[in-house]
Amino acid sequence: MTDKANRQQPKTNPANPTELPKAGDMLSDWLRIMRRTAPHNAAPLKTFFPAVDKVGDLFVFNIGDHRLHLTATVN
């Protein structure tokens, strides 16, 4: 890898919970917002989660400044 590529690599591994200790807090915040807003489609989701993407019937949420990705359905 080049020096530039090395600098762009994440410093933590989100797959290892010991390296991302606030993951539970970030997911709890996401769940609290989802329960409070009860969105039924993509329009209200974009209000609270601007980086959400729809892939088929699923939504991909970027949580915690893109440190976590959550794939979910919205009923």
Secondary structure, DSSP 8 states (H G I E B T S, - for coil): --HHHHHHS-SS-TTSGGG-TTHHHHHHHHHHHHHHH---SHHHHHHH-TT-EEETTEEEEEETTTTEEEEE---
